[in-house]
Amino acid sequence: MDDLDHSEAVFVAASPQALYEMVSDVTRMGDWSPICKACWWDDGDGPRVGAWFTGRNVIPERTWETRSQVVVADPGREFAFQLRGSWTRWGYTVEPVEGGTRLTESWHFPPDAVAGFQERYGEEADARLEICKQQMREGIPATLAAVKAAAEDIVAVR
């Protein structure tokens, strides 16, 4: 299987710290993602390494929830989490550039996840993984565009 890593970036006229605060607040992910409609932290948790949260995803065919754990929480630099503890890794990096920040969203589907898909879906695993990859290829630019719009609206109001 190929294409198990993907990232895209966008320029945002906002500070790295402001963008980090936005993307590390998983409770806002439903405002931006075309598939993830809501996230909530486990009681008392927040954007720190080791914290767990649940996400609710919705597509026309189904609705499902995922459990994710924060694996990187470096304020002003990077926020990342993994589904099911070792499955899909999603991450956001913020890098200062002239006039704002380069915001990068990345997706990685490790060997553990491929094996889990094969075990769970058998002969349908490859087809289901292709659907996930297509959703990711469409979802990343849509999410980045929505975060950019929200961040730049905040900056414009100030």
N, C-alpha and C positions, 0 to 999 in steps of 0.2 A: 504494500500500500504506500502510495506517495502522498505528498501534500499534507503532511501531518503537523506542519508548522506554518503559521501565517501571521503577518503583522502588517499594519497600515498606520500611517501617521497623518496628522493634520496640524496646521499652524493655528494657534488660538491667541487672540489678543487679550491675554490674562496672565497672571503670575503663576509660576510653577506651584507655589503653595496653595493658591486658590483652586487650581485644577486638582491637585492632590486631595484636598479636602472634599471636593466634589466626588471624585471617583472612588475614594476610600469609604464614602458613606453609602454602603450598599443598599440602604433603605431608599435611595433615590434612583436606583438602577431601572426601576419600572418607568421612570420618566423619560428614559432615553432609549432603551433597548426595544427592538421590534418583537422579541420573543420573551425575554424575561420581564414579567409584568409586576413582580413584587419580590422584595427580599426583606428578611428580618433577622436580626441578631438573636442568638440564644440569650436568655435572660442575663443581663449584666455585662454582656460582651460588647465589643466595639472593634474598631480597626487596629488590631494588634496581632502580632504573630501568635498563632495558636488558637485564635478566636474562631468559632463556628457560626455559620448562618445558614438559613434555608432560603431557597429561591423558588418562585413559582413561574413556570414557563407555559406559554399558551401558543398553540398553532391551531389552524382549523381542525386538524384531525384529532388532537388530544391536548390534555393539560397534564403536567407532571411537576413534581417538586424534586429539587436536588439539595444535597447537603454539601457544603463547601467549608474549607478551612483556610484561613489566611496563612500564607507562607512567606510573604514579604510585606512589611509595613515600614517603609523608610520615608518619613514625611518630606514632602517637597521633591521626591525623587522617583519612588516606585511603590506600587501596591499590587499584590498578586495573590491569587487564591487557587486552590485545587478542588475540583469536585470529587466527592467520595474519598477524600484524603490523598489519593494517588492518581485519579483519573485526570481528565482534561484540566490543563492549567491555563487560566486567563490572567493577563497582567496589563498594567498600565504604567508607562514611564512618562515622566515629565522632564523636559530638558529646556533650560532657558536659551532663548535665541533672541536676536535683535527684535525688539518690539513686542515680545510675548513669549510663548512657550510652544515647543513641539510636543504634542501629546500623541503617544504611540499606544495602540492596543494590540496585544498579541494573544495568540491561541496556540497551544501545543497539545497534541494528542499522543501521550507516551505509549511505549509497548504494553504496559499494564492495562491500559484502556483498550487497546486493540485486542488483547487476549480476553479481556472481560466481555467485549462486544461479541467475539467469536463464541465464547462460552454461553452467553446469554441468548444470542440470536441465531446461532448455528449457521445454516446456509444463507440466511438473510443478513448476516453481519456486514458484508461488503456493501450491500445496497443501503442499509441503514447508516453506515458510516458515510457514504456518499451524500446522503441527505443532510447529515450533520455538517459536513464540510461545505455544502452549498449554503446552508443556513448561516454558517460562520462567515463565508465570503460575502454574503449580503448584509449580515448583521453588523459586522465590524464597521464598515463605512457609515451605515445608518446611525449607529451608536455614537461614533466620533462626531458626526455632523450635529447630532442633537446636543451632545455635551458642549461642543463649540458654540452653538447658538445660545444655549442657556448661560454659559460663562460670559459670552460677549454681551448678552442682554444685561447681566448684572453690572459689568464694567460700564456700559453705556448709561445706566441709571445713576451711577455715582458721580 
